[in-house]
Amino acid sequence: MRSKMWDFFFYLSLVSTAVLGIACVIWPKVVQKFSIKISERTAPNDRFRDSMRSDYYLMEIKVIGVLAILAVIFVIYVISTQ
């Protein structure tokens, strides 16, 4: 039997994944700037930062957002069919 705490964290993670997915699809440049800013703070000698500034990285962010949204939809579908 699941506890109410487990349900709370499950739905919280589901909502947060959906919000992050939507943010990645709608505002990929904001996500890109945020990730570069975090990378500059945590790893000042990061050699991959130049690739984070590319248009290809923006496309990766959008793809990750779409996959996150699809995962949330799939989980909701599985829960609703039980």
C-alpha positions as CSV (number, residue, x, y, z in Angstrom):
1,M,0.0,0.0,0.0
2,R,1.3,3.4,-1.0
3,S,1.5,6.2,1.5
4,K,0.2,9.7,1.0
5,M,3.8,11.0,1.2
6,W,4.8,8.7,-1.7
7,D,1.8,10.0,-3.7
8,F,2.8,13.6,-2.9
9,F,6.4,13.2,-4.1
10,F,5.2,11.2,-7.2
11,Y,2.9,13.9,-8.3
12,L,5.3,16.7,-7.4
13,S,8.0,15.0,-9.6
14,L,5.4,14.6,-12.4
15,V,4.4,18.3,-12.3
16,S,8.0,19.5,-12.1
17,T,9.0,17.3,-15.1
18,A,6.1,18.8,-17.0
19,V,7.1,22.3,-16.1
20,L,10.7,21.8,-17.0
21,G,9.7,20.2,-20.3
22,I,7.4,23.1,-21.2
23,A,10.1,25.6,-20.2
24,C,12.6,23.8,-22.5
25,V,10.3,23.9,-25.4
26,I,9.0,27.5,-25.0
27,W,12.1,29.2,-23.6
28,P,15.1,27.3,-24.8
29,K,17.4,30.4,-24.9
30,V,16.6,31.2,-21.2
31,V,17.4,27.6,-20.3
32,Q,20.6,27.9,-22.4
33,K,21.7,31.1,-20.6
34,F,20.9,29.6,-17.2
35,S,22.9,26.4,-17.9
36,I,25.9,28.5,-19.2
37,K,25.7,30.7,-16.1
38,I,25.7,27.6,-13.8
39,S,28.5,26.1,-15.7
40,E,30.6,29.2,-15.4
41,R,30.1,29.2,-11.6
42,T,30.6,25.5,-10.9
43,A,33.2,24.6,-13.6
44,P,35.2,27.7,-14.7
45,N,37.5,25.6,-17.0
46,D,34.7,23.7,-18.7
47,R,35.8,23.0,-22.3
48,F,32.3,22.1,-23.4
49,R,30.9,25.6,-22.8
50,D,31.5,26.7,-26.4
51,S,29.2,23.9,-27.5
52,M,26.6,25.1,-25.1
53,R,26.5,28.4,-26.9
54,S,25.7,26.8,-30.3
55,D,22.4,26.5,-32.1
56,Y,22.7,22.7,-31.9
57,Y,22.5,22.9,-28.1
58,L,19.3,24.9,-28.4
59,M,17.9,22.1,-30.5
60,E,19.0,19.6,-27.9
61,I,17.2,21.6,-25.2
62,K,14.0,21.5,-27.3
63,V,14.3,17.8,-27.9
64,I,14.8,17.1,-24.1
65,G,11.7,19.3,-23.4
66,V,9.6,17.3,-25.9
67,L,10.8,14.0,-24.5
68,A,10.0,15.2,-20.9
69,I,6.5,16.2,-21.9
70,L,6.0,12.8,-23.7
71,A,7.2,11.0,-20.6
72,V,4.7,12.8,-18.5
73,I,1.9,12.1,-20.9
74,F,2.9,8.4,-21.0
75,V,2.9,8.2,-17.2
76,I,-0.5,9.9,-16.9
77,Y,-1.8,7.4,-19.6
78,V,-0.5,4.4,-17.7
79,I,-1.9,5.7,-14.4
80,S,-5.3,6.4,-15.9
81,T,-5.6,2.9,-17.5
82,Q,-5.0,1.0,-14.3
